[in-house]
Amino acid sequence: QVQLAESGGGLVQPGGSLRLSCAASGSISSISVMGWYRQAPGKERERVAVIFSAGSTNYADSVKGRFTLSRDTAKKTVYLQMNSLKPEDTAVYYCNVVAMVVSGLRNYWGQGTQVTVSS
């Protein structure tokens, strides 16, 4: 089984910053993709930023230039640095990992962490 431990959400004023962390643990042979999605009330879940096994990253257009995704491969951890936050960034942020485990390639989700951008 794979567990994802998320941290770092909270309330921040517009223009502020937050850093989210997500650590994967369990019987993981390798990680193919790891990153963050978000879901705002009444909207579908959307990809925010992901990093692939080779190190390349992909960002949603709405966060490019403001958010930075990094990782510590040894710790199986990703970090999402969010700067210049806007009210429209308010959402529940979910960590996601696609990992090779004993039973094959599997997709896992964290429980979600709330990010609220408001004055």
N, C-alpha and C positions, 0 to 999 in steps of 0.2 A: 504494500500500500504506500501511497505517496501523500505527504502532507505539505501544505503551503501555509507558511506563517507570514501574514501581512502586518505591517505597522506603518504609522506615520500620517494617517489621515487627521482631519480636524477642521477647525474654523479659522479662516484667514481673510483679511481684508483685500479688496481688489488691489492688484499690483504687488501683492505679497508672494511669498514662496513657501513651498512645502516639499518634503522629500518622503517618498514612499519606498518601503523596502519589502521584499518578498523573498523568503528563504524556503527552498524545497528540501525535503528530507524523505527518507524511506529507501526502498529498494530500487534505486535508479541506476541503470547502466550508463545512460547518456541522455543529454537533453538536446532536442532538435530545435525547439523554439521556446522562448520564455519572454513574457512581457505583461502588459497591462491593457485591459479593456475598461470601459466605463458605461454606466447606464444612468441616465437622468430620468426623472419622473415622467411617465408618458411617452418615453422614447425607447427605441431599440438599443440593445447593447452595441457599442462600437469599439473598434480597435483604436487604442491610443498610441501605443508604441510597442514594438517587439524587437528582439534581438535573436538572430539565427546562430546556429552552432559555429559557423565560420567567423562570426563577429559582425556581420553586416546588420544594419538596423533599418526599420521602417517606421515612419511616423505618420499619423493623420495630418492632413493639411492644416487643420485648425490649431495644431500645437507646434508645428515646425517653427524653430527659432526660439521657442519658449521652454519647451520640455527637452530634457536630455536623459536618455536611458543608458545605463552602464551596468556592468556585471562584475562579480567576483566568481570566476569559474570554480575555483577550489571550494568555495563555500556554497555553491549552487544558489547564489543570491543575485537578484537584480535590484537596481535602485532607479527610481524615477524622480529626477530633480525637476520640479515644476516652478518656473519663475513667471513673473508678470501675470499672475493668475487673474482670470476674469470671472464674473458671475456665471457666465455660460459654461465654465469648467465644473460647476457644481454637479456632483453625481456620486454614485457609489462606484468605486474603483475596484476592479477584480483582477487579481493576479491569475495568469494562465501559463501552464507549461505543457508542452508536448514532449513526452519522455519515453525512452525505451525502458521497459520493465520486463519482468520474466515472461509475462503473457503477451508481449509485443509492444507496439507503439500505442501509447494511450494519452488521452487529453484530460488534464486536471484543472480544476478551478479552486481559487481561494474563497473564503466566506464573504469577502468584500469589506472595504473600509470607506467610510463616508468622508468626502471632501466638500466643504461648504465655503463658497467665496461670497462674502457679504460684508457690507459696512454697517 
